[in-house]
Structures are given as C-alpha cells and as structure tokens.
Amino acid sequence: MEGFYLEDFEIGKCYKSQARTITEADVVNFAGLSGDFNPLHMDEEFGKTNMFGKRIAHGMLGPVIMTGMSNQTGMFTGTTIAFMELTIKYKAPLEIGDTVHLEMIPTEIIPSKKPGRGILKLKANLVNHSGKLITECDWVLMMKTREAKAGES
C-alpha cells in the first residue's frame, strides 16, 4: 500500500488504528531496550504500594507504540520524509492489560517552499478500551506531496 501524500490528509478528520493489548512482554522488552528497570514498572510488590496500587507500563512505551500503530495503518508508507517533532502529555497511566488504539487528527498542513514536500501537524492520542485518553501527543511530520510523486515518473 502506498501511503498518504500531504494533500490526502483532511484537517479535523480522525484516523484510527487497529487496537492492541499492552502485555507483560511489552514492559519487559521495553525495560531491556531502554535500561529503565524502575520498580514502578518491574516490581510487583513495590507496585502494590504506589499511588496506582499496581505496576504500570513505562510512559514512554505509549508514544513508541503509537508510532508503530501509525505505520501499521499504511498511511505513512513511503511518503513520510521525517518525523520532526513530538510533544507528549501523559494523561493517565498505561496499564498492563490495557487494549489501546491510536487516533490521529490532522490540525495543520503547511506547504513548503521546496518542491515535493510539506509539513503535517497532527494530534495523536493513545486511547484505551474504556475510552480513556492515556497519552496525548502533537506530531510534526515532513511528508511528500503529489508533486514529488509526479517528479518520480
């Protein structure tokens, strides 16, 4: 599947990914990759004593999964030039066992002076199975335009 070009995105439209469940393996693998073995994420007994009453997944795991979910939609296949900026707000804990999906809402499209590209700004939200907003991000991406595609032929 070919991804969306800058002109294909509709301001204000909500594009959703498929859902997936946050597993114990996700948390363990992320701890190994990141080196973050904080007891908040890794120690069951410690988890019982914190404000959440249990272990929770790493906050940064959410945005990492969000980028994967965005790519699994196919919307960015071959048309993303660069992921330029990311702002993160943690709204609720990401829990082991949460089934989450990604909602992406384009907020601004900025044509570039350089041919074949432009900037896409969007709100990216990680939402759990109960409809609770877990992570709220603002993304800035450089995307190809259809002009770039025409130049390729």
N, C-alpha and C positions, 0 to 999 in steps of 0.2 A: 504494500500500500504506500502510495505517495502521500507525504504529509501536507498539511495546510500551508499555503503561502500567506503572507501578511494580509493580503486582500480578502482572504477567505474567512477571517475571524470577524464575528459580529459583536460589536460593543454591547455589553449588558446581557448577552446570551450565556446561560450556564451550561458548560460542557462537563459531563460526568464520566468518571472512570468506572471500571468494574470494582467490586469490593474484594477485600482480602482480610484475613484474620491475623492479628498480631500474636505470634507464638513464642513459647519459651525459647525455641531455637533462634528466632529473630533476635531476642535480647542477648542470648549467649554469644551469637555470632557477632553482633554489633559491639559487645564489650571486648571481644577478642580483637576485632578490627581497629577499634578506636583506642583501646587501652583503658577505657573507663569502667573500672570494676567497683564503682561506688556501691556501698551496701544497700542504698536505696533501690538499686536495680538487681543486686546479686544475692542478698542475704535475706532469706525468708523470715528468720526470727527478728532481724532488725526491722524488716518491713511491717511487722505487726505493731511496732512501737511508734511509727511515724504518723504524721497527720492524715495519711491516706489509709492506714490500717493494713497495708499490704505492700508488696513490691510493686513498682511501676516500671514501665519501659523507659528507656532514655528519651529525653525530649527531642534530641537531635535525630533520633531514629525516624520520627514523623516526617520531617522535611526530606530526608533521604528516600523514604518510601514514596513520598509524594512525587519526587522527580521520576522514579521508576514507573509509578502509575500513569503519569502524564505521557511517558513514552509508550506505554502499553496501549494507549488509545490509538496510536498510529498517527496522531495529528502533527507530530513533530519529526516524523521520519524523513530524513534527508532535506528538510527545509529550515532547520534551526542552524544558525551560524554560530551563535554564542549565548550562553546563559550569563548575563552581565551583572545582575544584582538580585539580592534576596534579602528581604526584611521579614523577620519571624516574630510572631506574638504567640506565646503559649497560653491558651485559654482554659484548658482542663488537662489533667494527666492522661497520658496514653497508657492504657492498661493492657496487660497480657490478657488475651481473650477478646479484646475489642475487635469487632469487624468494622473496618473503615473503608471509606471511598473518598475520592478527590473530586472537588467541584472547582472548576476554573471559569472565571468570569472576566473577559477582556474589558479593560477600563479605558485604554487609550491606544491609538495607533499613530505612530509618528513616522511619516515618510523621511527617508534620508536624502541628503544632497548627493550621496554616492549612489550610482545606479545599482539596481538589483537587490537592495536591502532596505530594511526599515526596523523600527523599534515597536515591539508589542509589550504593553504593560498589562498585567492581569492580577486579579485577586485569586489566590489559590487557597482553598480551605480543605482541611482534613476533617471529615465528619464521621462520627461513629454510628453504630447500628441503632442507637436511640435518638439520633438526630442532633447529638451534642457536638458543638464545634470544639475540636481538640487543638488544632493548630491553624493559625491564620497567617498567610504569607502574602507579600507583594513581590511579584516576579517581574523582572525586566529582561526581555529576550531580544536578541537581534535575529530577525527572520529574513529569509529570501522573499523576494517579490516575484510576481509572474514575469516581470521584465527580465529577471535573472534566468527564468526558465526559457524564455524566448531567445535569449542570448546563447543558450546552450545548444540550440538546434542548428 
